């Protein structure tokens, strides 16, 4: 099994739609730290699990300096974003989304 890990930071704003009152219902921003994990039993024709620059294009370039409520079709919680990331990259099985120090959401597919 081959594995890769790609980490980067994005700056983005969002607000949450919650069933209770919270300051997170107001528009605010984070410097999000995202780590993406991919794996494959075989390498692609170029000898890769996934092209790091393609992973960056699919996630970083779509979300960096964006209003996440406008670019994502769901309530942009860290948990939902982590799940969405795994759906964007065929070999991705796990994503970590840190929205602030000490607050990390992880989504990992059941294997």
C-alpha positions as CSV (number, residue, x, y, z in Angstrom):
1,X,0.0,0.0,0.0
2,X,1.3,3.5,-0.9
3,X,0.4,6.5,1.2
4,X,0.8,10.3,0.8
5,X,-0.1,13.2,3.1
6,X,-0.6,16.7,1.9
7,X,-0.9,19.7,4.4
8,X,-1.6,23.3,3.7
9,X,-3.3,26.4,5.2
10,X,-6.2,28.3,3.8
11,X,-7.7,31.6,5.0
12,X,-11.5,31.6,4.6
13,X,-14.6,32.9,6.2
14,X,-17.9,31.2,7.1
15,X,-20.8,31.3,9.4
16,X,-22.7,28.3,10.8
17,X,-26.4,27.6,10.7
18,X,-27.0,26.1,14.1
19,X,-30.1,25.0,16.1
20,X,-28.9,27.2,19.0
21,X,-27.5,30.7,19.5
22,X,-23.8,30.9,19.1
23,X,-21.2,33.6,18.1
24,X,-20.3,31.2,15.3
25,X,-23.6,32.1,13.6
26,X,-22.0,35.4,12.7
27,X,-19.6,35.7,9.8
28,X,-16.0,35.1,10.9
29,X,-12.8,33.7,9.5
30,X,-10.1,31.2,10.3
31,X,-6.7,30.3,9.1
32,X,-7.6,26.7,8.5
33,X,-4.9,23.9,8.6
34,X,-5.9,21.0,6.4
35,X,-4.2,17.7,6.1
36,X,-5.2,15.2,3.4
37,X,-4.4,11.5,3.5
38,X,-4.5,9.4,0.3
39,X,-3.6,5.7,-0.4
40,X,-3.5,3.3,-3.2
41,X,-2.5,-0.3,-3.8
42,X,-1.0,0.7,-7.1
43,X,0.6,3.9,-8.4
44,X,-1.0,5.7,-11.3
45,X,0.6,5.8,-14.8
46,X,2.9,8.7,-13.5
47,X,4.1,6.7,-10.5
48,X,1.9,8.6,-7.9
49,X,-0.9,7.9,-5.5
50,X,-2.2,11.4,-6.3
51,X,-0.5,14.5,-7.8
52,X,0.2,16.9,-4.9
53,X,-0.4,19.9,-7.2
54,X,-3.8,18.4,-8.3
55,X,-4.8,17.9,-4.6
56,X,-3.9,21.6,-4.0
57,X,-5.9,22.7,-7.0
58,X,-9.0,20.7,-6.0
59,X,-9.0,21.9,-2.4
60,X,-6.7,24.8,-1.6
61,X,-7.4,26.8,-4.7
62,X,-11.2,26.4,-4.3
63,X,-11.4,27.3,-0.7
64,X,-8.5,29.8,0.0
65,X,-9.8,33.4,0.6
66,X,-13.4,32.3,0.0
67,X,-16.6,32.6,1.8
68,X,-17.2,28.9,2.5
69,X,-21.0,29.4,2.7
70,X,-20.9,30.6,-0.9
71,X,-18.6,27.9,-2.4
72,X,-19.8,24.8,-0.5
73,X,-23.3,23.4,-0.8
74,X,-23.7,22.6,3.0
75,X,-23.3,24.0,6.4
76,X,-19.5,24.5,6.5
77,X,-18.6,23.0,9.8
78,X,-15.1,21.5,10.1
79,X,-16.6,18.1,10.2
80,X,-18.6,18.6,7.0
81,X,-15.6,20.1,5.2
82,X,-13.4,17.1,6.2
83,X,-16.0,14.7,4.7
84,X,-16.3,16.8,1.6
85,X,-12.6,16.8,1.0
86,X,-12.5,13.0,1.0
87,X,-15.2,13.0,-1.8
88,X,-13.1,15.4,-4.0
89,X,-10.1,13.2,-4.4
90,X,-10.5,9.5,-5.4
91,X,-7.7,8.1,-3.4
92,X,-8.4,10.2,-0.3
93,X,-9.5,8.2,2.7
94,X,-9.0,10.7,5.6
95,X,-9.0,14.5,6.1
96,X,-8.2,16.6,9.1
97,X,-9.5,20.2,9.3
98,X,-8.3,22.4,12.1
99,X,-10.2,25.7,12.2
100,X,-8.4,27.1,15.3
101,X,-5.9,26.0,17.9
102,X,-7.2,22.9,19.6
103,X,-10.2,22.4,17.4
104,X,-9.7,19.7,14.8
105,X,-12.3,17.6,12.9
106,X,-11.3,14.4,11.3
107,X,-13.2,12.3,8.8
108,X,-12.0,8.9,7.9
109,X,-13.8,6.5,5.5
110,X,-14.7,3.1,6.9
111,X,-12.6,0.5,5.2
